[in-house]
Amino acid sequence: MEESLVHTLPISYALVKYLHVLLFVYWLGADAGVFYSSTFVVNEKLSKEARLTAFKIFVNLDMLPRYCLALMLTVGGVLAEFVGYRHPLWQMIGIVALGPIWVWVVHMVHAKEGTTFGQHLARGDYYFRGVMIVGLVVSVVYHWVTGPLQPFPWIAAKLLVFAFLIFCGFMIRKKLPPFIEGFRMMAGQGATPASNQKMLDGLMACRPYVWAIWVGVALSAFIGVWKPGAGG
């Protein structure tokens, strides 16, 4: 019994795997909180002050899923190395650097909102996500056809799901502006039927993509636990 307990995972692998799990937990948990707080923002029965407070919670809590998404490829890429998928050195350097840089960009877009710098960063981040969606799909197809990913079908599946998650976030950005416009109308001149409708329309347009993200994150976590095609 004691001898079996000695054969534990390397601490570095355990820590990376633990961080990977935490990212899933905080992503789904915080996203549920964002969804719940948004219902108070559009609730016409609440006072303006209560809705403003709910919006502040909504915006700040929404940063957690954004950080988790930005870190996921880095943590997942390092974890893939531990389970046997070998990246070229240049690729591994890029994977490790991606997470911290992307988190910084996401944070600065939020912190510098309304400034020229923040607007430039937000635009760059927007186009970068588009490139990531296409790049991930193309990379998975290429590395599957050429062979490196074939022993790791579950990694290929998780990467495709991740591309889908970025796409859903991309669509939320495109659908959210009416909600923001309606909120600004309410914050500036008080709630009106027009501002309430704009907020509701924007929120309802985003909800299918929010639900899709929940399903995608849960599916990705399940694939990681199941590891179909891993053998043994």
C-alpha positions in Angstrom: 0.0 0.0 0.0 2.7 2.5 1.0 4.7 1.5 -2.1 1.8 2.3 -4.4 1.4 5.7 -2.8 5.0 6.6 -3.6 4.3 6.4 -7.4 2.5 9.7 -7.6 2.5 12.1 -10.5 5.4 14.5 -10.9 4.6 17.7 -9.0 5.0 19.8 -12.2 2.5 17.7 -14.1 0.1 17.7 -11.2 0.3 21.5 -10.9 -0.3 22.1 -14.6 -3.2 19.6 -14.6 -4.6 21.3 -11.5 -4.4 24.7 -13.1 -6.2 23.2 -16.2 -9.0 22.0 -14.0 -9.2 25.4 -12.2 -9.5 27.2 -15.5 -12.6 25.1 -16.4 -14.1 25.6 -12.9 -13.7 29.4 -12.9 -14.7 29.8 -16.6 -18.0 28.0 -16.1 -18.7 29.3 -12.6 -18.0 32.9 -13.4 -19.9 32.7 -16.7 -22.9 31.5 -14.8 -22.5 34.5 -12.5 -22.3 36.8 -15.5 -25.4 35.3 -17.0 -27.3 35.7 -13.7 -26.2 39.2 -13.0 -27.3 40.2 -16.5 -30.9 39.4 -15.7 -30.8 42.1 -13.0 -29.4 44.7 -15.5 -32.4 44.2 -17.8 -35.0 43.9 -15.0 -37.3 46.9 -15.5 -38.8 46.6 -12.0 -35.4 47.5 -10.3 -34.2 51.0 -9.7 -31.7 52.6 -11.9 -29.1 52.4 -9.1 -29.7 48.7 -8.6 -29.3 48.1 -12.3 -26.1 50.1 -12.4 -24.7 48.1 -9.6 -25.7 44.8 -11.3 -24.0 46.1 -14.5 -20.8 46.7 -12.6 -20.9 43.2 -11.2 -21.7 41.9 -14.7 -18.7 43.6 -16.3 -16.1 42.9 -13.6 -17.2 39.2 -13.2 -17.0 38.8 -17.0 -13.2 39.3 -16.8 -12.7 35.9 -15.2 -14.0 33.8 -18.2 -12.0 36.1 -20.5 -8.8 35.4 -18.5 -9.5 31.7 -18.4 -10.0 31.6 -22.2 -6.7 33.5 -22.7 -4.8 31.1 -20.5 -6.3 27.9 -21.7 -4.2 27.2 -24.8 -1.0 27.8 -22.9 -1.9 25.5 -20.0 -3.4 22.9 -22.4 -0.3 23.0 -24.6 2.0 22.4 -21.7 -0.2 19.6 -20.4 -0.1 18.0 -23.9 3.7 17.9 -23.6 3.4 16.0 -20.3 1.1 13.4 -22.0 3.5 12.8 -24.9 2.6 15.3 -27.6 5.8 17.0 -28.7 5.8 20.5 -30.0 8.8 22.0 -31.9 10.7 24.4 -29.7 9.6 27.5 -31.6 6.0 26.4 -31.2 6.4 25.7 -27.5 7.9 29.1 -26.9 4.9 30.7 -28.6 2.4 28.5 -26.6 4.0 29.5 -23.3 4.2 33.2 -24.2 0.6 33.3 -25.6 -1.2 33.0 -22.3 0.5 35.8 -20.3 0.5 38.2 -23.3 -3.2 37.5 -24.1 -4.2 38.0 -20.5 -2.4 41.3 -20.4 -4.2 42.4 -23.6 -7.6 41.4 -22.2 -6.9 43.2 -19.0 -5.7 46.4 -20.7 -8.7 46.4 -23.0 -10.8 46.5 -19.9 -8.6 48.9 -17.8 -8.1 51.3 -20.7 -11.6 51.3 -22.1 -12.5 54.6 -23.7 -8.9 55.6 -24.4 -7.2 55.5 -27.8 -4.8 52.8 -26.6 -7.7 50.7 -25.3 -9.5 51.0 -28.6 -6.5 50.0 -30.6 -5.9 47.0 -28.3 -9.6 46.0 -28.5 -9.5 46.1 -32.3 -6.3 44.1 -32.4 -7.7 41.5 -30.0 -10.9 41.3 -32.1 -8.9 40.4 -35.3 -6.5 38.2 -33.4 -9.4 36.0 -32.3 -10.6 35.7 -35.9 -7.1 34.6 -36.9 -7.1 32.1 -33.9 -10.4 30.5 -35.0 -9.1 29.9 -38.5 -5.6 29.0 -37.4 -6.7 26.4 -34.9 -8.9 24.6 -37.4 -6.3 24.7 -40.1 -3.6 23.5 -37.7 -5.7 20.6 -36.4 -6.5 19.5 -40.0 -2.9 19.8 -41.1 -1.4 18.0 -38.1 -4.0 15.3 -38.4 -3.5 14.7 -42.1 0.3 14.7 -41.7 0.2 12.4 -38.7 1.4 14.1 -35.4 -2.1 14.4 -34.0 -3.5 11.0 -35.0 -2.3 9.3 -31.8 -4.0 12.1 -29.8 -7.5 12.4 -31.2 -8.8 13.8 -27.9 -6.3 16.7 -28.2 -7.5 17.4 -31.7 -11.1 17.4 -30.5 -10.4 19.7 -27.6 -8.6 22.2 -30.0 -11.6 22.2 -32.3 -13.9 22.8 -29.4 -11.7 25.6 -28.3 -11.9 27.2 -31.7 -15.7 27.0 -31.4 -15.6 28.7 -28.0 -13.6 31.6 -29.4 -16.1 31.8 -32.3 -19.0 32.0 -29.8 -17.2 34.8 -27.9 -16.6 36.5 -31.2 -20.3 36.4 -32.0 -21.2 37.7 -28.5 -19.1 40.7 -29.3 -21.0 41.3 -32.5 -24.4 40.8 -30.9 -23.8 42.8 -27.6 -23.7 46.4 -28.9 -27.5 47.0 -28.6 -27.3 45.9 -24.9 -24.4 48.4 -24.3 -26.2 51.2 -26.2 -29.4 50.6 -24.2 -27.5 50.6 -20.9 -25.8 53.9 -21.8 -29.1 55.4 -22.5 -30.5 54.3 -19.2 -27.3 55.4 -17.3 -27.5 58.8 -18.9 -31.2 59.7 -19.0 -32.9 57.0 -17.0 -34.7 53.9 -18.1 -37.1 54.3 -21.1 -39.0 51.7 -23.1 -36.5 52.2 -25.8 -33.4 51.6 -23.6 -35.0 48.6 -21.9 -35.8 47.0 -25.3 -32.3 47.6 -26.6 -30.8 46.0 -23.6 -33.2 43.0 -23.8 -32.7 42.6 -27.5 -28.9 42.6 -27.2 -28.9 40.2 -24.3 -31.3 37.7 -26.0 -29.2 37.8 -29.1 -26.2 36.7 -27.1 -27.8 34.0 -25.0 -27.6 31.1 -27.6 -23.8 31.7 -27.8 -23.5 31.8 -24.0 -25.3 28.5 -23.7 -23.1 27.1 -26.5 -20.0 28.2 -24.5 -21.3 26.4 -21.4 -21.8 23.2 -23.5 -18.5 23.6 -25.2 -16.5 24.1 -22.0 -18.2 21.1 -20.3 -17.7 19.0 -23.4 -14.0 19.9 -23.5 -13.6 19.0 -19.9 -15.3 15.7 -20.4 -13.1 14.9 -23.5 -10.0 15.7 -21.4 -11.2 13.2 -18.7 -12.3 10.5 -21.1 -9.4 10.9 -23.6 -11.0 8.9 -26.4 -8.4 7.1 -28.6 -5.6 7.5 -26.0 -5.4 3.8 -25.4 -4.5 2.0 -22.3 
